[in-house]
Amino acid sequence: MPSVNLRQLRDTRQLLAWLEAGEVVVLKKRNRVVARIVPESPKILPAEWPDFAARLKQNYGDRMIPAVEILIEERNSRY
């Protein structure tokens, strides 16, 4: 649990970083605990992303789609 004294409390960047990470910060005065600063919401874990590479391989296998060549052909045929 991170702790700060009253003089260090001026460094709000570090304090906000701890609070955004879900840490409870202890506020001390002359090495005596004066208060605890608790973040508003609990630590939010990032959502797990699906494995897009595995899904792509499952749908298309090992074949490669020449998207760039198709795009160039379409642009050349239009103009």
C-alpha positions as CSV (number, residue, x, y, z in Angstrom):
1,M,0.0,0.0,0.0
2,P,1.6,3.3,-1.1
3,S,1.9,6.1,1.4
4,V,2.6,9.8,1.2
5,N,3.2,12.5,3.8
6,L,1.6,15.9,3.7
7,R,4.4,17.5,1.8
8,Q,4.5,14.8,-0.8
9,L,0.7,15.2,-1.3
10,R,1.5,18.0,-3.8
11,D,2.6,15.5,-6.4
12,T,-0.9,14.8,-7.6
13,R,0.3,12.9,-10.7
14,Q,1.7,10.1,-8.6
15,L,-1.3,10.1,-6.3
16,L,-3.7,10.0,-9.3
17,A,-1.8,7.1,-10.9
18,W,-2.0,5.1,-7.7
19,L,-5.8,5.8,-7.3
20,E,-6.5,5.0,-11.0
21,A,-4.6,1.7,-10.5
22,G,-7.0,0.9,-7.7
23,E,-4.5,1.4,-4.9
24,V,-5.5,2.6,-1.4
25,V,-3.1,5.5,-0.5
26,V,-2.2,6.1,3.2
27,L,-1.7,9.8,4.2
28,K,0.8,10.3,7.0
29,K,1.8,13.2,9.2
30,R,5.1,12.6,11.1
31,N,5.0,8.9,10.4
32,R,1.5,8.6,11.9
33,V,-1.4,7.5,9.7
34,V,-3.9,10.4,9.4
35,A,-6.1,9.2,6.6
36,R,-6.6,6.6,3.9
37,I,-7.5,7.8,0.4
38,V,-9.7,5.1,-1.3
39,P,-10.4,5.1,-5.0
40,E,-14.0,5.7,-6.1
41,S,-14.4,2.4,-8.0
42,P,-12.6,-0.9,-7.7
43,K,-9.9,-1.8,-10.2
44,I,-11.4,-2.4,-13.6
45,L,-9.7,-5.3,-15.4
46,P,-9.4,-4.9,-19.2
47,A,-11.7,-6.9,-21.3
48,E,-10.3,-10.0,-22.9
49,W,-10.1,-9.7,-26.7
50,P,-10.9,-12.7,-28.8
51,D,-8.1,-14.4,-30.7
52,F,-8.6,-12.8,-34.1
53,A,-5.7,-14.6,-35.7
54,A,-7.1,-18.0,-34.7
55,R,-10.6,-17.0,-35.9
56,L,-9.2,-15.8,-39.2
57,K,-7.3,-19.1,-39.7
58,Q,-10.4,-21.1,-38.8
59,N,-12.5,-19.2,-41.4
60,Y,-10.0,-19.0,-44.2
61,G,-7.4,-21.6,-43.5
62,D,-3.9,-21.0,-45.0
63,R,-5.1,-19.2,-48.1
64,M,-4.1,-15.6,-48.6
65,I,-6.5,-13.1,-50.0
66,P,-4.6,-10.7,-52.3
67,A,-6.5,-7.6,-51.1
68,V,-4.0,-5.1,-52.4
69,E,-4.0,-6.6,-55.9
70,I,-7.8,-6.6,-56.0
71,L,-7.9,-3.0,-54.9
72,I,-5.4,-1.9,-57.5
73,E,-7.4,-3.7,-60.2
74,E,-10.7,-2.1,-59.1
75,R,-9.1,1.4,-59.1
76,N,-7.5,0.9,-62.5
77,S,-10.7,-0.4,-64.1
78,R,-12.7,2.6,-62.8
79,Y,-10.3,5.4,-63.9
